[in-house]
Amino acid sequence: MLTDLSSHAVTGASLRKYAADNVMGPDFFLRIYALMQCTPDLSQQNCSDCLTTATSRISSNCYGKIGCRVLQPSCNLRY
């Protein structure tokens, strides 16, 4: 899901580099919501790089948590 959100946010218009979605979790009782966002001044490549870095920080910052937010200077993700 995060890969799809990232590609959608990256290709957004210059003022709308944002994507959100939800999926049913593995136990079918939990719905997972996520969003990714870049600041409008970033190019597509810089937005992609920022979101890739934010995604890679999930394992170190969010391990064992139900929800998490990873903030970068020019992008962020939440789930």
C-alpha positions as a Markdown table, in Angstrom:
| # | Residue | x | y | z |
|---|---|---|---|---|
| 1 | Met | 0.0 | 0.0 | 0.0 |
| 2 | Leu | 2.8 | 2.5 | 0.8 |
| 3 | Thr | 4.4 | 2.0 | -2.6 |
| 4 | Asp | 1.1 | 2.8 | -4.3 |
| 5 | Leu | 0.6 | 5.9 | -2.1 |
| 6 | Ser | 4.1 | 7.1 | -2.7 |
| 7 | Ser | 3.7 | 6.9 | -6.5 |
| 8 | His | 0.4 | 8.7 | -6.3 |
| 9 | Ala | 1.7 | 11.5 | -4.1 |
| 10 | Val | 4.8 | 11.9 | -6.3 |
| 11 | Thr | 2.8 | 12.4 | -9.5 |
| 12 | Gly | 0.4 | 14.8 | -7.9 |
| 13 | Ala | 0.0 | 18.4 | -9.2 |
| 14 | Ser | 2.5 | 21.0 | -7.9 |
| 15 | Leu | 0.1 | 22.0 | -5.1 |
| 16 | Arg | -1.2 | 18.5 | -4.3 |
| 17 | Lys | 1.5 | 16.1 | -3.5 |
| 18 | Tyr | -0.7 | 14.0 | -1.3 |
| 19 | Ala | -2.2 | 10.5 | -1.2 |
| 20 | Ala | -4.3 | 8.6 | 1.3 |
| 21 | Asp | -5.9 | 5.2 | 1.4 |
| 22 | Asn | -7.0 | 2.3 | 3.6 |
| 23 | Val | -6.9 | -1.5 | 3.4 |
| 24 | Met | -8.3 | -4.3 | 5.5 |
| 25 | Gly | -5.6 | -5.7 | 7.8 |
| 26 | Pro | -4.5 | -9.3 | 7.9 |
| 27 | Asp | -6.9 | -10.4 | 10.6 |
| 28 | Phe | -10.0 | -8.8 | 8.8 |
| 29 | Phe | -10.9 | -6.9 | 12.0 |
| 30 | Leu | -8.5 | -4.1 | 11.6 |
| 31 | Arg | -8.5 | -1.4 | 8.9 |
| 32 | Ile | -5.2 | 0.2 | 8.2 |
| 33 | Tyr | -5.2 | 3.9 | 7.1 |
| 34 | Ala | -2.2 | 5.6 | 5.7 |
| 35 | Leu | -1.2 | 8.9 | 4.1 |
| 36 | Met | 1.9 | 10.4 | 2.4 |
| 37 | Gln | 2.5 | 14.0 | 1.7 |
| 38 | Cys | 5.3 | 16.2 | 0.2 |
| 39 | Thr | 5.7 | 19.9 | 0.3 |
| 40 | Pro | 4.7 | 21.5 | -3.0 |
| 41 | Asp | 8.1 | 22.9 | -3.8 |
| 42 | Leu | 9.7 | 19.4 | -4.3 |
| 43 | Ser | 10.2 | 17.9 | -7.7 |
| 44 | Gln | 8.9 | 14.5 | -8.4 |
| 45 | Gln | 12.3 | 12.9 | -7.8 |
| 46 | Asn | 12.9 | 14.8 | -4.6 |
| 47 | Cys | 9.5 | 13.9 | -3.3 |
| 48 | Ser | 10.1 | 10.2 | -4.2 |
| 49 | Asp | 13.5 | 10.2 | -2.4 |
| 50 | Cys | 12.0 | 11.9 | 0.7 |
| 51 | Leu | 9.1 | 9.4 | 0.9 |
| 52 | Thr | 11.5 | 6.5 | 0.4 |
| 53 | Thr | 13.6 | 7.7 | 3.3 |
| 54 | Ala | 10.5 | 8.2 | 5.5 |
| 55 | Thr | 9.3 | 4.7 | 4.6 |
| 56 | Ser | 12.7 | 3.2 | 5.5 |
| 57 | Arg | 12.5 | 4.8 | 8.9 |
| 58 | Ile | 9.3 | 3.0 | 9.8 |
| 59 | Ser | 11.1 | -0.1 | 11.1 |
| 60 | Ser | 13.3 | 1.9 | 13.4 |
| 61 | Asn | 10.8 | 4.5 | 14.6 |
| 62 | Cys | 7.5 | 2.6 | 14.7 |
| 63 | Tyr | 8.4 | -1.0 | 15.6 |
| 64 | Gly | 5.6 | -2.6 | 17.6 |
| 65 | Lys | 3.3 | 0.4 | 17.5 |
| 66 | Ile | -0.3 | 0.4 | 16.3 |
| 67 | Gly | 0.1 | 3.8 | 14.5 |
| 68 | Cys | 3.0 | 6.0 | 13.7 |
| 69 | Arg | 4.1 | 9.2 | 12.0 |
| 70 | Val | 7.4 | 9.8 | 10.3 |
| 71 | Leu | 8.2 | 13.4 | 9.8 |
| 72 | Gln | 10.9 | 14.6 | 7.4 |
| 73 | Pro | 11.7 | 18.3 | 6.6 |
| 74 | Ser | 9.8 | 18.1 | 3.3 |
| 75 | Cys | 7.5 | 15.1 | 3.5 |
| 76 | Asn | 5.7 | 12.9 | 6.0 |
| 77 | Leu | 3.8 | 9.7 | 6.3 |
| 78 | Arg | 1.3 | 8.4 | 8.8 |
| 79 | Tyr | -0.4 | 5.1 | 9.3 |
